[in-house]
Amino acid sequence: MAAKKQESNNKSKKRKQNTDAKANTDSSFSKRPKLAASKSENKQVKKPFKPFKKQNFSKFKTQPGEEKNTPLSKRERRIHAKELTEARKKRRKQHYTLEQELARLWEKMRQRNIAKEERSKIIAEAILKMKGKIPEIASSHVSSRVLQTCVKYCTQAERDTVFDELKPHYLTFATNKYAIHLVMKMLDNASKKQLAEFISSLRGHAASLLRHTVGSVVIEHAYQLGNANQKQELLMELYSTELQLFKDLSSMKESRLSDVILKLNLQKGSVLRHMASVIQPILEKGIVDHSIIHRVLIEYLSIAGKTSAAEIIQQLSGPLLVRMIHTRDGSRIGILCVKHGSAKERKKIVKGLKGTVGKTAHFQYGSLILHHRISSRSTYIAEYSVVVNGLFALLLLLFICGYVYALDYISVLACIVSTIDDTKLVTKAVIRELQSILKELVLDKVSLFLHFGSHLVTYIMNGRRPLLQLLNPNCTRYFSPDEMASLSLSISSLNAMGELEINSETKSLKDEESSDKDNNGREVTMDKPDESTSPETVQLIEGGKKDPSIRRQELLVGSGLAENLIDICIENAEELLRSNFGKEVLYEVATGGSGGILRETLGDKLNTLHEAIASLAAKSKFEESGKDHVLENFHSSRTIRKLVLESPMFATTLWKKALKGKCEQWTQGHSVKVICAFLESLDAKVSKLAKEELQPLIDSGILKLPEKKQPANEG
C-alpha cells in the first residue's frame, strides 16, 4: 500500500512539472512583452455589485458668480415639456402654425348659433389663409375638418377655388384616411360639371381604388351621385381592358354586360379573365359593402361558366353575404347563393345570419332571403331615439337621407325560408330567433335606425313579411313584381347542375336523423322528401327535392311558430285589427293560412281567435272608449269584411255573437261593408244565415248594397 501511494505522488509531481514546462515554453515563444507586475496583480478581483445612485446635484456648492439650480415645480415642468413638444412639431410640420390658426377659426365657424354674416367672414378669412397651400394641408386631420366646414358653408366662387386647387390631387387624397372626407364633401357640393370632371379623372384607376379600403369608399360615393351614363362609365372599366382604354366604346346605351359583348364583339374569355382579376382581390380583402361591387358581381355571374360561378358562390357563402344584402343587387346575389349553393354553403349562410335575423327581417330585400329559405342592405345597426320637429323634417329624414338602403334585406330572408330542405337547421338558426321578437315583428313596432356614413336611415317596417311568406307563399298582395322577379332569379350556367345539387342535398338529408329536438325541447320532424315531385316543381324551387308543403308544414307548424302566432293574435286582436300592417298577419292567421295549413292541428286555437275578434265586434256602438268601434274603423272594418268572405267559420261566429238582431244600427259608415259581405259570400250557409234579417232592411231602403263594378265595354 505504501508503494502505491509513493507511485501516485510521483505521478502528480510529474504532471505539475509538465504543466510548468508548457507554461515556460509558451511564455518563451510569446511576442507580448512581459509585465513586471506580480501574479497576484494579474488575477481579476470580483467587486460586489452596487446599484447606481442618482447624484443630488443640489449638494454641490455653486461658485460665487453662478446662480443656484433650484428644482422645477410640476407646473413648470409641464409647461417646459409643452414648449418642447410645440418646438418639435414646428420643426416636423411645415404648416403647423397655420393649422393652429385654422383650428381657432374652425371653433367659431362650426357653431350653430352663429350669424350667417359672421360665419361668412370667418370662412373667407380661413380660405384666404389657406390659398395656395390647400393641397399641402388637406391630408391633416385638423385642416381637413376646417376645409370640410368651409366647403359646406362657403359661396360657390370660394368652393370653385378650392375645387381647382384640389383637382390635380384627387387620386392621392382618395386613399388618405383624412383627406377622403374632404373629397366626399366636395362631391356632395359639386356642380354637375365638377362631378363629371371628377368621374373622368377616375378613368383607369377605378379597379385599383376599389381594392383599397379607403379608396373604394370614394368610388362608391361617386357611383351613387353619378347619373346613368356616369355609372356606366365606371362599370365599363371593370368589364374589359378594351373598354378601359377606349372611351368611345364605354359611352353606349346598353347597360347589361351580355348586350355589350354582343354589340362590340368582345371575346367572352378575355372579359371573364379581366373581371376575375378585378373581383378576386376585392373578395380576398373583404371589401364587399359597396353597391358598385354588387353590380359587377351580378354581371359576372350572368356570363360566368359553371366553375367560375361556383367559386364565387363558395367565396361569398358565409359572413360576407350578410354585409352585401343591404342593396338590391346584393340581395339578388344572396338569393343566387342560397339557390345554387351546396348544402354546406347554405349552412354557412344560415350560420352567418345567426344573431342578425331579427334585424335583417325588418329590411325589405333582406327579409326576401329568409323567405326563400323556408318555402323551398361598413352596415352598422343601432337603436336610437330621434326627435323630429315637424312633418317636413320627417319626410326629409325618410326620403333624402337614404330611404332605399332600408329596403334590401327582405328578399334575402324570404329566400332562406323558401329554399333549404334542412328544416331543422332553418328552425334553429332562423325561426327561433324570429320567435324571440315575434310580437314586434307582427306589430312592426321596432324603433331601429341605420347609420351609413354620415346618413341616418330609418327602417321601413317589413318584419311581418317573412311570416306572411310562410302563411301565404309568393302572394303578390305582399310582394311587389320586382321582388317576385328577384325571387325567381337563377344563374343560367348552373341550371344544368340542378339535378346534381338536388341529389347531393337529398343524400345529406338522409344521413341526418329523421327527428331531433331543438333548444326549446320541441320535437322537429324531418319527413323524407316525396319521390313523386314533378320536374317543373324542382326547377321552380331550385333548392331541394322535398315537397314545398311538407317543408312549410315543418317550419310553420312543427317548429311551434304557428301556435305562438295565434296566441299573439288573440292577445293583441284589437291592436292588430286597427294596424295598417298587423291586420295582414291577423287575416292570414284567422283564415288558417294558404291551403288551410293551420286548421288541421290548431283548429281549436283558431276558433278562440274568431271568438276574440267577434267579442270586439259585439261591444256597444255607443260605448265611450275614446276609439272608433272595430266595425267603423277604416282598417279593422275591411279586415273583418275579408274574413267574412274567406272564412265561413268566422262568419258564423261573428253573426251569432255580434250581429244577429243588431244589423240595423250598422247600416251606415264603414260597417255597411261588413254587413253586405254576408250577402256577397260564396258560401250558401253564410248568405242564408243573414238573408232573413237583411232582406227587409234592403226592401225598406235602410241598407243599400254597394254597386258592383261593371267591366269596361271593349271597342
C-alpha distance (Angstrom), angle and dihedral (degrees) to the residues before:
residue distance angle dihedral
M1 . . .
A2 3.80 . .
A3 3.81 89.9 .
K4 3.80 92.0 53.4
K5 3.82 91.3 51.0
Q6 3.79 91.1 52.2
E7 3.84 91.2 50.6
S8 3.77 91.8 51.5
N9 3.80 92.1 48.8
N10 3.80 90.4 50.4
K11 3.82 90.8 51.4
S12 3.79 92.5 51.3
K13 3.81 90.7 49.6
K14 3.80 90.5 51.3
R15 3.80 91.3 51.0
K16 3.83 90.6 52.2
Q17 3.76 90.7 49.8
N18 3.80 91.8 49.8
T19 3.80 92.3 51.6
D20 3.81 91.2 49.1
A21 3.76 90.7 49.7
K22 3.80 91.7 51.0
A23 3.75 90.2 50.3
N24 3.77 91.1 50.7
T25 3.80 92.8 48.8
D26 3.80 91.5 49.1
S27 3.77 91.5 49.2
S28 3.76 91.6 49.1
F29 3.82 92.8 54.1
S30 3.82 95.1 41.6
K31 3.81 114.8 111.4
R32 3.78 93.5 -154.5
P33 3.83 116.6 101.5
K34 3.75 115.9 -107.4
L35 3.77 116.6 -107.6
A36 3.73 119.4 -128.9
A37 3.79 92.6 -145.5
S38 3.77 119.3 107.6
K39 3.79 125.5 -106.5
S40 3.75 91.4 -106.6
E41 3.82 90.1 59.6
N42 3.82 91.8 51.2
K43 3.77 93.0 58.3
Q44 3.82 115.0 96.4
V45 3.75 112.7 -119.9
K46 3.83 114.8 -151.2
K47 3.78 111.8 -134.7
P48 3.78 121.2 -152.3
F49 3.87 114.7 -103.0
K50 3.76 114.8 -104.5
P51 3.81 119.2 -168.6
F52 3.78 117.4 -123.4
K53 3.75 113.3 -96.7
K54 3.75 122.6 -153.2
Q55 3.74 110.5 -118.3
N56 3.75 116.5 -125.9
F57 3.80 101.3 -134.1
S58 3.75 90.6 -173.1
K59 3.80 89.2 73.8
F60 3.78 92.5 65.2
K61 3.72 112.2 95.3
T62 3.74 115.3 -121.1
Q63 3.75 123.5 -133.0
P64 3.80 117.7 -104.1
G65 3.84 92.6 -105.4
E66 3.85 96.1 46.6
E67 3.83 128.5 87.4
K68 3.76 121.9 -120.1
N69 3.91 116.5 -102.5
T70 3.79 99.5 -130.8
P71 3.87 115.4 -170.8
L72 3.86 114.8 -103.5
S73 3.79 121.5 -116.5
K74 3.81 122.3 -119.9
R75 3.79 92.4 -101.9
E76 3.78 92.4 50.0
R77 3.80 91.9 48.3
R78 3.82 89.9 50.1
I79 3.80 91.9 50.4
H80 3.80 90.8 47.1
A81 3.84 91.3 50.5
K82 3.78 90.1 49.1
E83 3.78 91.2 52.0
L84 3.78 90.7 50.7
T85 3.83 90.3 49.9
E86 3.79 91.7 49.7
A87 3.78 91.3 49.5
R88 3.80 91.1 49.0
K89 3.81 92.1 50.3
K90 3.80 91.3 49.0
R91 3.79 90.2 53.9
R92 3.82 92.6 46.1
K93 3.83 99.7 40.9
Q94 3.76 119.2 53.9
H95 3.81 96.1 -156.7
Y96 3.79 100.0 33.3
T97 3.81 95.1 125.7
L98 3.82 90.9 48.7
E99 3.80 91.1 51.1
Q100 3.79 90.8 52.8
E101 3.79 91.0 52.1
L102 3.82 91.3 47.5
A103 3.79 91.4 49.7
R104 3.81 90.4 55.7
L105 3.80 90.6 50.1
W106 3.82 90.9 46.5
E107 3.81 91.5 56.9
K108 3.80 87.8 59.4
M109 3.82 101.0 41.0
R110 3.80 96.5 49.1
Q111 3.80 95.2 57.2
R112 3.80 115.1 113.8
N113 3.78 98.4 -143.1
I114 3.80 95.2 54.1
A115 3.81 120.3 115.4
K116 3.80 118.3 -108.8
E117 3.80 94.0 -122.8
E118 3.78 92.9 51.8
R119 3.80 91.9 46.6
S120 3.80 90.5 50.2
K121 3.80 90.6 53.2
I122 3.79 92.5 50.0
I123 3.82 91.8 47.3
A124 3.82 91.3 49.1
E125 3.81 89.5 50.9
A126 3.81 91.9 48.8
I127 3.81 93.4 48.6
L128 3.80 90.3 47.7
K129 3.81 90.5 53.9
M130 3.84 91.5 47.7
K131 3.79 96.9 44.6
G132 3.79 111.0 125.7
K133 3.82 92.1 8.9
I134 3.82 100.9 66.4
P135 3.84 96.6 105.9
E136 3.80 90.1 50.1
I137 3.81 96.8 51.0
A138 3.84 100.5 33.3
S139 3.82 92.4 89.4
S140 3.80 92.6 59.5
H141 3.79 116.7 100.4
V142 3.83 89.6 -133.9
S143 3.80 99.9 44.4
S144 3.81 91.8 42.5
R145 3.80 90.7 60.2
V146 3.81 91.6 47.1
L147 3.80 90.9 51.1
Q148 3.80 92.1 48.6
T149 3.81 91.3 54.7
C150 3.79 91.2 45.7
V151 3.81 92.1 50.8
K152 3.80 90.4 48.7
Y153 3.80 96.9 52.9
C154 3.81 105.7 22.5
T155 3.80 127.0 101.4
Q156 3.80 122.5 -93.4
A157 3.81 91.9 -105.5
E158 3.80 91.9 53.7
R159 3.80 89.8 45.9
D160 3.80 90.3 53.0
T161 3.80 91.7 54.1
V162 3.79 91.1 51.9
F163 3.82 90.2 47.3
D164 3.82 92.3 50.6
E165 3.79 92.3 51.3
L166 3.80 93.1 47.9
K167 3.81 97.2 42.5
P168 3.85 98.0 90.0
H169 3.80 91.8 47.3
Y170 3.82 102.2 46.4
L171 3.80 95.1 108.4
T172 3.80 91.1 51.8
F173 3.79 92.8 47.7
A174 3.81 91.7 46.6
T175 3.82 89.9 72.2
N176 3.81 97.3 42.5
K177 3.80 115.2 100.2
Y178 3.82 92.9 -140.3
A179 3.81 102.6 33.3
I180 3.82 91.4 50.6
H181 3.80 90.2 75.3
L182 3.78 90.4 54.8
V183 3.82 90.7 49.5
M184 3.80 91.4 51.7
K185 3.80 91.6 47.3
M186 3.81 89.6 50.9
L187 3.82 89.9 51.4
D188 3.79 91.7 49.9
N189 3.81 90.8 53.9
A190 3.82 97.8 34.6
S191 3.78 123.3 118.6
K192 3.81 120.6 -121.8
K193 3.79 91.0 -98.0
Q194 3.80 93.1 49.6
L195 3.81 92.1 47.8
A196 3.82 90.5 50.8
E197 3.82 90.4 49.9
F198 3.80 91.3 50.3
I199 3.82 93.9 49.3
S200 3.81 91.0 47.7
S201 3.83 89.0 51.5
L202 3.82 88.0 58.6
R203 3.79 91.0 61.3
G204 3.80 109.8 124.9
H205 3.80 93.2 12.5
A206 3.82 103.1 68.4
A207 3.82 95.2 95.6
S208 3.81 94.3 47.8
L209 3.82 92.0 46.8
L210 3.80 91.9 49.3
R211 3.81 88.3 57.8
H212 3.82 89.3 55.6
T213 3.79 116.6 84.6
V214 3.83 92.2 -140.9
G215 3.81 99.1 32.9
S216 3.80 92.5 52.0
V217 3.81 89.1 64.8
V218 3.82 90.4 58.8
I219 3.82 92.4 49.6
E220 3.79 90.8 49.6
H221 3.81 92.1 48.5
A222 3.80 92.1 50.4
Y223 3.82 89.7 46.4
Q224 3.80 91.4 53.6
L225 3.82 93.5 47.7
G226 3.80 96.6 44.2
N227 3.78 126.5 92.4
A228 3.81 123.4 -117.9
N229 3.82 94.5 -82.9
Q230 3.79 93.2 47.7
K231 3.80 91.3 48.9
Q232 3.78 89.3 49.9
E233 3.82 89.9 50.5
L234 3.80 91.3 55.6
L235 3.81 92.5 45.6
M236 3.81 96.6 47.4
E237 3.78 91.0 60.9
L238 3.80 89.3 59.9
Y239 3.81 93.8 50.7
S240 3.80 104.1 58.5
T241 3.81 143.5 -6.6
E242 3.83 90.3 -123.9
L243 3.79 91.1 57.1
Q244 3.78 89.3 47.6
L245 3.80 94.7 52.6
F246 3.80 100.6 41.0
K247 3.79 114.8 53.7
D248 3.81 94.7 -168.1
L249 3.80 91.3 62.8
S250 3.79 93.3 55.6
S251 3.82 94.1 53.5
M252 3.79 99.2 79.9
K253 3.78 136.2 121.0
E254 3.79 97.4 -121.3
S255 3.80 110.6 99.2
R256 3.81 101.2 177.9
L257 3.79 115.5 84.7
S258 3.80 93.4 -136.6
D259 3.83 90.0 56.5
V260 3.81 91.2 48.2
I261 3.82 91.3 52.5
L262 3.80 91.6 50.7
K263 3.80 95.2 46.7
L264 3.82 96.9 46.4
N265 3.83 95.6 35.0
L266 3.79 91.7 -126.4
Q267 3.77 120.7 175.3
K268 3.79 107.6 -105.2
G269 3.80 92.3 -150.0
S270 3.80 94.4 55.8
V271 3.81 90.9 46.5
L272 3.81 90.7 52.3
R273 3.80 92.3 47.9
H274 3.81 92.5 49.6
M275 3.81 93.0 47.0
A276 3.80 91.0 47.4
S277 3.80 90.2 53.3
V278 3.80 88.9 52.2
I279 3.82 98.0 42.8
Q280 3.80 102.1 42.7
P281 3.84 98.4 62.7
I282 3.80 89.5 46.1
L283 3.80 92.6 53.2
E284 3.80 92.1 44.1
K285 3.81 90.1 55.2
G286 3.81 91.4 45.1
I287 3.82 95.5 -123.3
V288 3.81 94.9 149.7
D289 3.81 103.7 128.2
H290 3.82 98.4 93.0
S291 3.81 125.9 93.4
I292 3.82 93.5 -139.1
I293 3.82 89.3 61.2
H294 3.80 90.4 48.6
R295 3.81 89.6 52.8
V296 3.80 91.8 50.4
L297 3.82 90.9 49.2
I298 3.81 92.0 50.7
E299 3.81 91.1 51.4
Y300 3.80 91.5 45.9
L301 3.81 92.4 52.1
S302 3.82 90.1 49.1
I303 3.83 92.0 63.6
A304 3.82 102.7 23.0
G305 3.78 122.8 112.6
K306 3.79 125.6 -119.9
T307 3.80 96.1 -88.6
S308 3.81 96.2 44.6
A309 3.80 93.9 45.8
A310 3.81 92.1 47.0
E311 3.82 90.9 51.4
I312 3.80 92.4 52.2
I313 3.81 91.5 48.6
Q314 3.79 90.1 48.8
Q315 3.81 91.5 51.7
L316 3.78 94.4 47.8
S317 3.80 97.9 43.7
G318 3.78 104.5 103.2
P319 3.81 137.6 32.1
L320 3.82 92.3 -17.9
L321 3.80 90.3 67.8
V322 3.81 92.8 59.5
R323 3.81 89.2 60.8
M324 3.80 92.2 52.5
I325 3.77 105.2 49.9
H326 3.81 96.7 79.9
T327 3.83 90.8 86.2
R328 3.79 130.6 60.4
D329 3.80 95.2 -115.1
G330 3.80 90.1 42.4
S331 3.79 91.4 54.4
R332 3.80 89.6 50.0
I333 3.80 89.8 52.8
G334 3.80 87.6 51.4
I335 3.80 91.0 52.2
L336 3.81 91.0 49.8
C337 3.81 91.2 49.2
V338 3.80 91.1 51.6
K339 3.80 93.0 45.4
H340 3.80 99.8 44.9
G341 3.79 101.7 27.0
S342 3.78 121.9 106.3
A343 3.81 122.5 -110.6
K344 3.82 90.8 -94.0
E345 3.80 92.9 49.3
R346 3.80 92.1 49.3
K347 3.77 88.9 50.7
K348 3.81 89.6 53.6
I349 3.80 90.2 50.8
V350 3.80 92.3 51.6
K351 3.80 92.3 47.1
G352 3.81 90.0 47.4
L353 3.81 89.5 56.1
K354 3.80 92.4 49.6
G355 3.77 109.4 119.3
T356 3.82 93.1 18.1
V357 3.81 100.6 64.6
G358 3.80 93.2 95.8
K359 3.80 90.4 53.6
T360 3.79 94.5 39.5
A361 3.79 92.8 52.3
H362 3.80 90.6 66.2
F363 3.79 94.2 61.8
Q364 3.76 120.8 85.5
Y365 3.81 100.7 -132.1
G366 3.77 94.8 29.4
S367 3.79 92.4 59.4
L368 3.80 89.8 52.3
I369 3.81 88.9 65.8
L370 3.80 92.3 53.9
H371 3.78 86.8 46.1
H372 3.79 94.2 56.5
R373 3.77 91.9 50.5
I374 3.83 96.3 58.9
S375 3.79 98.9 46.8
S376 3.86 101.3 47.1
R377 23.11 72.4 -59.5
S378 10.34 131.6 128.3
T379 4.36 38.7 -88.3
Y380 3.66 109.1 -168.3
I381 3.83 120.8 175.1
A382 3.77 122.5 -162.3
E383 3.78 138.7 156.1
Y384 3.73 116.8 -108.8
S385 3.76 136.1 170.8
V386 3.79 110.0 -137.4
V387 3.78 125.3 -167.7
V388 3.79 110.5 -153.2
N389 3.80 118.9 -169.9
G390 3.75 110.6 -147.5
L391 3.78 135.9 -8.7
F392 3.80 92.8 -90.0
A393 3.82 92.0 59.1
L394 3.80 89.6 49.0
L395 3.80 92.0 52.5
L396 3.79 90.1 49.1
L397 3.79 89.5 51.3
L398 3.79 92.5 51.1
F399 3.79 101.8 40.9
I400 3.80 108.9 24.1
C401 3.80 99.1 39.7
G402 3.78 95.8 61.1
Y403 3.79 111.1 -69.3
V404 3.81 91.4 170.7
Y405 3.81 95.2 64.5
A406 3.81 90.7 67.0
L407 3.81 92.4 57.9
D408 3.79 104.4 67.2
Y409 3.80 110.2 77.6
I410 3.80 105.0 67.0
S411 3.82 93.8 73.8
V412 3.78 91.7 57.3
L413 3.80 95.4 47.8
A414 3.79 92.1 46.3
C415 3.80 91.0 51.1
I416 3.81 91.9 51.4
V417 3.80 93.2 54.1
S418 3.81 92.2 46.0
T419 3.78 105.4 48.7
I420 3.80 118.2 39.4
D421 3.78 120.3 86.4
D422 3.81 91.9 -159.4
T423 3.80 94.1 92.0
K424 3.79 92.0 168.3
L425 3.82 90.7 62.2
V426 3.82 93.3 44.4
T427 3.80 91.0 48.2
K428 3.79 93.6 52.3
A429 3.82 97.4 41.6
V430 3.81 102.6 34.1
I431 3.82 114.4 13.0
R432 3.81 95.4 47.7
E433 3.78 91.0 51.7
L434 3.81 91.1 49.1
Q435 3.80 90.0 49.6
S436 3.81 91.4 57.3
I437 3.84 90.5 62.1
L438 3.79 97.9 26.3
K439 3.81 96.5 128.0
E440 3.83 91.9 51.5
L441 3.80 90.6 48.4
V442 3.79 93.7 50.2
L443 3.79 94.3 46.0
D444 3.82 93.6 36.9
K445 3.78 91.0 -135.8
V446 3.79 105.0 143.6
S447 3.82 116.7 128.8
L448 3.79 98.1 -152.8
F449 3.77 128.4 145.1
L450 3.79 135.0 -172.0
H451 3.76 131.8 -131.5
F452 3.81 115.2 -149.8
G453 3.78 104.3 173.6
S454 3.79 107.0 -59.4
H455 3.81 94.2 -16.8
L456 3.78 124.2 99.1
V457 3.79 109.2 -148.6
T458 3.79 123.8 -167.4
Y459 3.79 122.8 -137.2
I460 3.77 117.3 -109.7
M461 3.78 102.4 -136.7
N462 3.81 107.1 -117.0
G463 3.79 103.3 135.3
R464 3.80 92.2 121.3
R465 3.80 95.2 59.3
P466 3.82 99.7 82.3
L467 3.82 86.3 51.9
L468 3.80 91.0 49.6
Q469 3.80 89.6 51.3
L470 3.80 89.7 57.2
L471 3.79 92.8 46.0
N472 3.82 96.2 43.2
P473 3.84 111.8 10.3
N474 3.82 120.2 -143.8
C475 3.80 94.3 -4.5
T476 3.80 111.7 171.3
R477 3.80 88.9 -149.8
Y478 3.81 89.7 72.5
F479 3.82 101.9 29.0
S480 3.78 127.5 54.9
P481 3.84 122.4 -128.7
D482 3.80 89.6 -106.2
E483 3.81 91.1 54.3
M484 3.80 91.6 46.8
A485 3.81 88.7 51.5
S486 3.81 89.5 51.5
L487 3.80 90.6 53.2
S488 3.81 90.8 53.7
L489 3.83 95.3 51.5
S490 3.79 119.7 124.4
I491 3.81 140.6 167.8
S492 3.80 110.4 -108.6
S493 3.81 94.9 -149.5
L494 3.82 91.6 54.1
N495 3.80 97.4 45.5
A496 3.79 89.9 85.9
M497 3.79 88.2 58.0
G498 3.81 91.8 58.0
E499 3.79 95.5 99.4
L500 3.80 92.0 48.0
E501 3.81 91.4 49.5
I502 3.80 91.9 49.6
N503 3.78 92.6 50.8
S504 3.82 92.6 48.2
E505 3.80 92.3 49.0
T506 3.80 91.2 47.3
K507 3.81 89.3 54.4
S508 3.80 91.3 50.5
L509 3.79 90.0 50.6
K510 3.81 92.3 50.5
D511 3.79 90.4 52.5
E512 3.81 91.1 58.4
E513 3.77 123.6 76.4
S514 3.77 115.9 -90.4
S515 3.80 92.2 -128.0
D516 3.77 135.7 23.2
K517 3.78 139.1 162.4
D518 3.74 123.9 -112.0
N519 3.77 128.6 -144.0
N520 3.83 93.0 -81.8
G521 3.77 93.3 54.5
R522 3.82 96.5 -111.1
E523 3.76 118.0 135.1
V524 3.78 114.9 -117.4
T525 3.79 112.2 -161.2
M526 3.77 121.9 -146.1
D527 3.79 106.7 -155.7
K528 3.76 119.0 -163.5
P529 3.78 114.7 -103.3
D530 3.75 118.2 -99.9
E531 3.81 110.2 -102.8
S532 3.79 91.9 -154.0
T533 3.82 95.7 68.6
S534 3.77 110.5 138.1
P535 3.81 120.7 -119.4
E536 3.82 90.8 -119.7
T537 3.79 90.9 57.8
V538 3.80 91.5 48.5
Q539 3.82 92.0 52.5
L540 3.79 91.5 47.9
I541 3.79 94.7 49.5
E542 3.83 95.8 43.3
G543 3.78 87.9 -173.1
G544 3.77 113.3 79.7
K545 3.75 149.0 -38.1
K546 3.79 97.7 -94.5
D547 3.79 116.9 113.3
P548 3.83 109.0 -101.8
S549 3.82 91.3 -133.5
I550 3.81 90.8 54.9
R551 3.79 91.8 47.3
R552 3.80 90.6 48.9
Q553 3.81 91.9 47.8
E554 3.80 91.5 52.7
L555 3.79 94.7 48.1
L556 3.80 99.1 40.6
V557 3.81 104.7 32.9
G558 3.81 104.4 16.2
S559 3.81 93.1 51.9
G560 3.81 93.4 52.3
L561 3.80 92.6 -117.0
A562 3.81 93.9 121.6
E563 3.80 92.9 51.7
N564 3.81 91.1 51.0
L565 3.80 90.0 47.9
I566 3.79 92.7 53.9
D567 3.83 91.6 48.1
I568 3.81 91.0 52.2
C569 3.82 90.9 47.7
I570 3.80 91.0 51.6
E571 3.81 93.1 48.9
N572 3.82 94.8 45.0
A573 3.80 101.1 30.3
E574 3.81 96.3 130.4
E575 3.81 94.8 45.8
L576 3.81 91.9 47.9
L577 3.81 92.8 48.3
R578 3.80 91.2 54.3
S579 3.82 94.0 43.0
N580 3.78 120.1 99.6
F581 3.83 91.4 -141.0
G582 3.80 105.5 21.7
K583 3.80 92.0 60.3
E584 3.82 89.4 70.4
V585 3.81 92.7 59.5
L586 3.81 91.5 44.7
Y587 3.80 90.9 51.2
E588 3.80 94.4 50.2
V589 3.82 92.7 46.2
A590 3.82 94.1 46.1
T591 3.82 92.1 51.3
G592 3.82 90.1 51.4
G593 3.78 96.3 -111.9
S594 3.78 128.5 -85.0
G595 3.80 110.3 -35.9
G596 3.82 91.5 10.4
I597 3.81 91.7 -82.2
L598 3.82 93.0 161.0
R599 3.80 99.0 45.1
E600 3.80 97.8 72.8
T601 3.80 98.1 58.9
L602 3.82 104.0 15.2
G603 3.81 102.6 38.3
D604 3.81 94.3 124.9
K605 3.79 92.3 52.1
L606 3.81 90.4 49.9
N607 3.81 89.8 53.5
T608 3.81 88.6 52.7
L609 3.81 89.4 52.3
H610 3.82 91.0 49.9
E611 3.79 90.3 52.1
A612 3.81 91.4 48.9
I613 3.82 91.0 54.7
A614 3.82 91.9 43.9
S615 3.82 91.3 51.2
L616 3.82 89.1 55.8
A617 3.80 89.8 51.5
A618 3.83 90.5 47.4
K619 3.81 92.5 63.0
S620 3.79 116.2 111.5
K621 3.77 116.6 -88.1
F622 3.80 91.3 -136.4
E623 3.79 96.3 48.9
E624 3.81 110.0 129.9
S625 3.80 103.6 -129.4
G626 3.79 100.1 133.9
K627 3.83 91.3 -115.8
D628 3.77 135.2 87.7
H629 3.77 116.7 -97.5
V630 3.80 112.4 -99.5
L631 3.82 89.8 -115.4
E632 3.80 91.0 54.2
N633 3.80 99.4 40.9
F634 3.80 114.2 102.4
H635 3.83 98.2 -128.2
S636 3.80 100.2 33.9
S637 3.84 95.1 47.0
R638 3.80 91.8 54.7
T639 3.81 92.4 46.5
I640 3.82 91.9 50.8
R641 3.81 90.0 47.4
K642 3.82 91.2 54.1
L643 3.81 90.5 48.0
V644 3.82 90.6 52.8
L645 3.81 90.6 51.9
E646 3.83 95.6 45.3
S647 3.82 104.8 33.8
P648 3.83 118.7 48.6
M649 3.81 89.7 -175.5
F650 3.79 91.6 58.5
A651 3.82 91.9 43.3
T652 3.81 90.9 55.1
T653 3.83 92.7 47.7
L654 3.83 92.4 47.7
W655 3.79 93.7 48.5
K656 3.78 96.0 48.8
K657 3.82 95.9 42.6
A658 3.82 104.3 35.7
L659 3.83 116.3 10.1
K660 3.77 109.9 33.5
G661 3.82 108.1 113.9
K662 3.85 92.6 -0.7
C663 3.80 102.7 76.4
E664 3.81 94.9 108.8
Q665 3.83 92.6 68.2
W666 3.82 91.2 53.3
T667 3.82 98.0 54.8
Q668 3.82 94.7 103.1
G669 3.80 132.7 65.7
H670 3.79 127.2 0.5
S671 3.82 92.0 -24.9
V672 3.83 90.1 72.7
K673 3.81 89.2 73.9
V674 3.81 89.9 58.2
I675 3.81 93.6 49.2
C676 3.80 93.3 47.2
A677 3.82 91.3 48.7
F678 3.82 89.1 72.9
L679 3.81 90.3 60.8
E680 3.83 91.8 43.5
S681 3.80 93.7 51.8
L682 3.81 116.3 117.7
D683 3.79 90.0 -142.8
A684 3.81 109.2 94.2
K685 3.80 94.0 -151.4
V686 3.81 92.6 56.2
S687 3.81 94.7 48.7
K688 3.80 91.4 45.0
L689 3.82 89.9 49.9
A690 3.80 93.1 60.5
K691 3.81 102.9 28.0
E692 3.79 95.2 81.9
E693 3.83 92.2 59.8
L694 3.79 99.2 33.1
Q695 3.81 100.0 46.9
P696 3.85 94.8 70.2
L697 3.82 89.5 50.1
I698 3.80 89.7 52.6
D699 3.81 92.8 47.5
S700 3.80 92.2 50.2
G701 3.82 91.7 48.8
I702 3.81 94.2 -117.6
L703 3.81 92.2 115.3
K704 3.79 117.7 44.7
L705 3.77 118.0 -164.4
P706 3.82 114.8 -135.1
E707 3.77 114.3 -105.7
K708 3.78 113.8 -108.4
K709 3.78 114.8 -123.3
Q710 3.77 109.9 -109.1
P711 3.82 117.5 -141.0
A712 3.80 114.3 -108.1
N713 3.80 114.9 -98.4
E714 3.77 111.3 -108.9
G715 3.76 119.4 -130.8
